[in-house]
Amino acid sequence: MCVFGVSTRFLHLVAVNRAYCVVYQSRMSYGTRVLNNGFDLVTHEATSRKEPRHMIGDGNFISQVPLFGGLDDSQQISLQQKMGHTTLRRGETLFDEGDLGDRLYIITEGKVKLGHTSNDGRESLLAVLGPGEIIGELTLFDPGPRSTTATAVSPVSLLHLDHEDLMEILDTNPTLAKHMLKALAQRLRRTNESLSDLVFSDVPGRVAKALLDLADRFGTASDKGVHVPHDLTQEELAQLVGASRETVNKSLADFVSRGWIRLEGRAVTLLDVDRLARRAR
């Protein structure tokens, strides 16, 4: 099927979807292997301010990460003691396309965007990740050159775990392996939804859906609406939607005129979630 006028983001997602979820029985009781790079996640260590391994915080953050929900308290604390700590300034890169890496990263503060650059230099934004979300799990099972770039869109703090340490834990904890498989499946589901939206939804519908997704993950509800500090520029928001900046801005202006949203720099307040949800369908 040939679809004319579809952005390069669509083509990249198609390639991702084909490569993404080949499941196999590995050294774990339940394992995954991704042939190629999948919905590419992290690679090289941002070493500019990497600290020696030590326990970060009070040892409770790991319990808030769904991936590690199968570990008991002592296992969670032991795991966190094996982790290092990395920080990034806004605009600083965690990894580039083509880099290699064998670390799992967990965002503890801030937001990271995953982007792809086409051969002709056009950029697309595939995802924005926040606290508690994982970057780099695919490289642990299929090391290879990365197909995306990860960049901080706000000041970011991350924990990181090396491949050998994670494999040691997975070998003795099949529940954790199942949770990792679930995380990969959720990313595949999100990729499939993005593919469907790019083909079947118009730009205003995709803008509405993107705002609702950002609100669900980063928003704070109040009597004045849902405040969403997404930390994205207008161009980045357009890349996330998969449309031109001008077209996305036109949709945003329309939503403002209807009283559905209020724009606030690199944030937005959703004033009428129900109408946005209907527009996103």
N, C-alpha and C positions, 0 to 999 in steps of 0.2 A: 504494500500500500504506500502510495506516495502522497504526502501532505505538503502542499506548497505554502510558503509563508510562515512556516513554523520555525521558532528560534533554534539556535544551536544548542540551547539547554535541552530541548526535546531530544535531539539526536544523541547527546551525551547520556541522557537518562535511558534511552533505548539500549545503548551499549552496556550501561550499568546493569539494566534489568536482565539482559541475556546472561551476564557473567555472574550474577549476584549470589544465588542461593543453591549451590550444589552441596548437598549434605552427605557426609560420610562418617563412618565409624573410625575414629582416630584413636590416639592413645588414651582419650577420655572415654568414659562410658557413653556419653553423648557428645558428639563433636560436630564441627562445621568446617568446611573448607570452601573458600571462595576462589574460583578459578578466574584469574585476572584480578582487577583491583576493586570491584564492587563500588559501593557508595562511599568513595574513598575517604579514609580516615587517616589518622596521623602517622607521621614518620619521624623526621629527625628531631633530636632533642634540642629544645631552645636553650642553649647552654650559656646564654649571656648572663643569667643570674641563677644558674642551677646550684642548689645547695646540697650538702652531704645528706645521706640518708638519715632520717630521724623521724620521730613520731610527730605528725602535724596536728595541732589543736588538742582536743581533749579525748581523742580516740573514738568519738561518737559519729563522725561524719560518714564513715563507711556504712553504718547501719541505715543511713538515709538513701543509699544507692541501691535500687532494686536488684541489680546484678549480684550484689553480695548479700542478699536477704537470706540465703541458705546457710550462712555461716553463723556459728554461735558467738557469744561475746568474746571469748578468748581468741577464737580464730580471727575475728574482725580486728582485734587489737594487734595480734601478731602480724596480720596482713599489712596494717597501716604502718607498723614499725619498719617494714621492708620498703616502704614507698619513699620516694624523693619528692621534692617540692620545686616547682618552676613558676615563675611569674613573668608576665608580659605586659608591656605598655600598649595602649591603644595604637593600632596600626602595625604592631610588631608581628612578625611571621613565626609561627610554630613549626611549619614545614612547607616546602615547595613541591610542586609537581615534579616527579622524577626522583625525589629523594628516597632513600631507603631508611627503614627503621624497624625496631622490634620492641617498642614500648606501648603500653596501654596508658592512656591519660584520662583522668577524671577531673572535670571542671568543678572547682569548689566556689569560685566567685567570678562573675563577669560573663561575657559572651564571646564565642568564637564563630566565625563564618567559614564555611567550606565553599570554595569557588573553583571554577574550571575556566581555562583560557583556550579558545579554539586556535587552530593553525593560523587563521587570519587575524588573530589578536583580539577577537571579541571575547568578553568576559560574561560568565553567568554565575549566579549565586545559588548553590544547591541546598544549603541548609544553614540555619543559625542555631547553635547549641548553647545551652546555659548550665547553671549549677546542677550537679548530680548526673549530667549526661557524659557519655563515654566517647572518647576519640581514640581510634587506633586498634580496635580489637581485630580487624581483618588482617592486619600485618602480622599478627601473632601466629596465624595459621597458614598464611600464604605470603611470605615476605617477597617484596618486589617493588618496582618503582611506583610511586604514588601518582594518581591521576587527578588529584585536586590539591589546592593550596589552602592551608588553615591560617587564618589571620585574626588577631584580637580586634574586636570592634569596641571594646571598652577595656579598662584595666582588668587583667585576668590572673587568677591564681589556679594552679592545677597540681594534683598529685600524679605521680607517674610510677608505674610498676614494670620492671623488666620482664622479658619473655620467659626466662628460666624460672623466675619466681612464680609467675602465674601458672606455668605448666606444672610446677610442683604442687600447687594448690589444686589444680584441676584433676590431677592424677588421683587424688585422695578425696575429692568432693564432687561426685556426679551431679549433685543438685546445682552447684555453681555452674557446671557445664551446661545443664539444661537452661539455666537462666541466661547464659550467654547466647545459646541458640535462640531463645525467645527474643533477645535484644536484636539479633540479626534479622529475625523474621519481621519484627516491627519496623525496622529500617526498610526492608523490602516492601512492606505494605505501604509505607509512606512514599516510596519511589513509584509504586504502581499508581497511587492516587495522583501524584504529580504528572505522570504520563497521561492519565485520563483527563485531568484538568486542562493540560496544554492542548489536547486534541478537541475536547468537547465543550469547554467553558470559554465564554468571552472574557475579555480583559477585566471589566468591572466585577464579574463573578470571581475571578481569580484574586483580584485585589481584596475583595470582601473576605474570601477564605483565608488569605494570608494574614489579614488583620486579626481574624478570629483565632487562628492558630497561634500567633504571637501573643494574643491576650490570654489564651488558655495556659501558655507556658510561662509568660513573664508578667502578666497583668495583675493589678491590685484593685479589687472592687471597693467602691465607696458609694455614698448616696448621690454622687455627681456622675457616676459612670464607672467604667473600667479603665484605669490609667495604665498605659502600656509603654514603658521606656525601652523601645526596641534598639536604640543606639545606632540605627542605620541611616545613611545618607539617602537622599532621594534616588540617586543612581543605584545604590545597593538594593533599595526596596524594589525598584524596577527590575533589577536582575533577578531578585527572588521570585517575582511574579512571572518573569519570562516575557517581558514586553518593553517597549521603549519608555524612556522617562516621561516624555510628553504625554503618551497615552495613559500611563499610570497616574500622572498628576491630574489629568482631566477627570479620571474616575474619582480620585480623592476630592477634588473640588466639588464634584457632583454630590458626593456623600456629605460634605460639609454643608452645602446649600440645602440639603434635605434634613439636616439636623441629626444625622446619624453618628457623626464623629466630630472631634475638634482636634486640629493639628497643633502640635506644640514642639516645633523643632525636631529633635530626634526622638520624639515620643508622640503618642496619639491617645486621646481619650475616646472610648467607644460609648456613645450616648444612647444608642438604640441597637442593642445586640440582636434582638429578634428580627428586625428588618434586615440587618446585615446577614444574618443566617439565612433568611429567605432568598436574598440576592446571591448568596454563595452556592445555592443548590443548582 
